[in-house]
Amino acid sequence: MALSDSIWWTRKAKIRSEKRLLSNAFQSQVLLLWYSFFSVAVSIYYLKSSQSDIGSVSWIVYSVLVLVISGFINGLSFKERANLIKECYEGLNSLYHQANLGGANIKQVTHEYEQALNACENHTDQDYAIALCQENWSSTNPETELDRAPTNYHIYTFSMYFIKRYLLLGFFYLLPLLIMCVLNFIPFETSNS
């Protein structure tokens, strides 16, 4: 396995990692918007209706949860991390071209490669597996164009990542509706004021 191949695959995994972080940033912002809108809509709906004490307390807890989640999501710094990864893979592109040159100083390129890897967070195993599968499946002739192919483990990792991601996103988008259904359809004692 040549150094240039390692750099190329690392670059592809980093690109995938940036896409994942940017997608997480977008989804988290949409979820916060959805939760905030739902919280306000439910507050207006229940403004004049009689609701049990448990239901009232539950919506207050829900509102506080939205506030806490927004602070937590801001702390994850998805966009900043994605920008660092982008700088890294852009630097890896020039290293890839240097490594492909016939008279390149391999020790120097290796040292710069290691420095580039230390400049930002590493990609995940899922990022690598997704990049490997996508490159092989989108290549016109992967046997001659690429130096490695996905194993069954990579395909499994690829599949499980997307299954878990979409199930989890679906759950998070449906969570406010599920809470409302539970609070409206399970009979709680109403307060006797």
C-alpha positions in Angstrom: 0.0 0.0 0.0 1.5 3.3 -1.1 1.6 6.4 1.0 -0.4 8.2 -1.7 -3.2 5.6 -1.4 -3.3 6.1 2.4 -3.5 9.8 1.9 -6.2 9.5 -0.7 -8.4 7.2 1.5 -7.8 9.4 4.6 -8.9 12.4 2.5 -12.1 10.6 1.4 -12.9 9.6 4.9 -12.3 13.2 6.1 -14.7 14.5 3.4 -17.3 12.0 4.6 -16.7 13.1 8.2 -17.2 16.8 7.2 -20.5 15.8 5.5 -21.6 14.0 8.7 -20.9 16.9 10.9 -22.6 19.4 8.6 -25.6 17.1 8.4 -25.7 16.8 12.2 -25.5 20.6 12.5 -28.4 21.0 10.1 -30.6 18.3 11.7 -29.9 19.6 15.2 -31.0 23.1 14.1 -34.2 21.8 12.5 -35.0 19.7 15.5 -34.5 22.7 17.8 -36.7 24.8 15.6 -39.4 22.0 15.6 -39.2 21.5 19.4 -39.4 25.2 20.0 -42.4 25.6 17.6 -44.1 22.6 19.1 -43.6 23.9 22.7 -45.1 27.3 21.8 -48.0 25.7 19.9 -48.8 23.4 22.8 -48.6 26.3 25.3 -51.1 28.3 23.2 -53.4 25.2 22.8 -53.5 24.5 26.5 -53.7 28.2 27.5 -57.5 27.9 28.1 -58.1 24.2 28.3 -58.1 22.2 31.4 -55.2 19.9 31.8 -54.0 17.7 34.6 -51.2 18.8 36.9 -49.0 16.1 35.5 -49.6 17.4 32.0 -48.8 21.0 33.0 -45.6 19.9 34.7 -44.7 17.7 31.8 -44.8 20.6 29.3 -42.7 22.7 31.6 -40.2 19.9 31.8 -40.3 19.7 28.0 -39.7 23.4 27.6 -36.7 23.2 30.0 -35.4 20.2 28.1 -35.5 22.1 24.8 -33.4 24.9 26.5 -30.9 22.4 27.8 -30.6 20.6 24.5 -30.0 23.8 22.7 -27.1 24.6 25.0 -25.7 21.0 24.6 -25.9 21.2 20.8 -24.1 24.5 20.7 -21.4 22.9 22.8 -20.9 20.2 20.2 -19.6 22.9 17.7 -20.5 20.8 14.6 -19.7 23.6 12.1 -16.4 24.6 13.6 -15.3 20.9 13.7 -16.4 20.5 10.1 -14.3 23.5 9.1 -11.2 22.1 10.8 -11.7 18.8 9.0 -12.2 20.6 5.7 -8.9 22.4 6.1 -7.3 19.1 6.9 -8.6 17.3 3.8 -7.7 20.3 1.6 -4.1 20.0 2.9 -4.2 16.3 2.3 -5.0 16.9 -1.4 -1.7 18.7 -1.9 0.1 16.0 0.0 -1.5 13.4 -2.2 -0.2 15.1 -5.3 3.3 15.4 -3.8 3.3 11.7 -2.9 2.5 10.9 -6.5 5.5 12.8 -7.8 8.4 10.6 -8.8 11.1 12.5 -7.0 9.0 13.4 -3.8 10.7 13.2 -0.5 8.6 10.5 1.1 9.9 11.2 4.6 8.9 14.8 4.3 5.5 13.9 2.9 5.0 11.3 5.7 5.9 13.9 8.3 3.5 16.5 6.8 0.8 13.8 6.6 1.2 13.0 10.3 1.0 16.7 11.1 -2.2 17.1 9.1 -3.8 14.2 10.9 -3.0 15.7 14.2 -4.4 19.1 13.2 -8.1 17.9 13.6 -10.2 15.1 15.0 -10.0 11.8 13.3 -12.8 10.4 11.2 -14.9 7.6 12.6 -14.9 4.0 11.4 -18.3 4.6 9.9 -16.9 7.5 7.9 -14.2 5.3 6.4 -16.6 2.5 5.7 -19.1 4.8 4.0 -16.3 6.4 1.9 -15.0 3.0 1.0 -18.4 1.7 -0.1 -19.4 4.9 -1.9 -16.1 5.1 -3.9 -16.3 1.4 -4.9 -19.9 1.6 -5.8 -19.6 4.8 -7.8 -16.4 3.8 -9.6 -16.7 2.6 -13.2 -14.0 0.0 -12.7 -13.1 -0.4 -9.0 -10.8 -3.4 -9.5 -8.3 -1.3 -11.4 -9.0 2.2 -10.2 -9.0 1.6 -6.4 -6.5 -0.3 -4.2 -9.0 -1.7 -1.8 -12.6 -2.9 -1.7 -15.2 -3.0 1.0 -15.5 -6.2 3.1 -18.7 -7.5 4.5 -17.9 -5.7 7.7 -17.7 -2.4 5.8 -21.0 -3.0 4.1 -22.6 -3.9 7.4 -21.2 -0.8 9.1 -22.4 1.3 6.1 -25.9 -0.2 6.4 -26.2 0.0 10.1 -25.0 3.6 10.2 -27.9 4.8 8.0 -30.5 2.5 9.6 -29.6 3.8 13.1 -29.4 7.4 11.9 -32.8 7.5 10.2 -34.5 5.6 13.0 -33.0 7.9 15.6 -33.9 11.0 13.6 -37.4 9.7 13.1 -37.8 9.1 16.8 -36.5 12.6 17.6 -38.9 14.2 15.1 -41.8 12.2 16.5 -41.0 12.6 20.2 -43.0 15.8 20.8 -46.1 14.2 19.2 -45.6 11.0 21.2 -45.4 13.0 24.4 -48.6 14.9 23.5 -50.4 11.6 22.7 -49.3 10.1 26.0 -50.4 13.1 28.0 -53.8 13.4 26.2 -54.8 9.8 25.9 -53.7 8.4 29.2 -56.2 9.5 31.8 -54.6 11.4 34.6 -56.6 12.9 37.5 -57.3 16.6 36.8 -56.7 19.0 39.7 -59.8 20.1 41.7 -59.3 23.8 41.9 
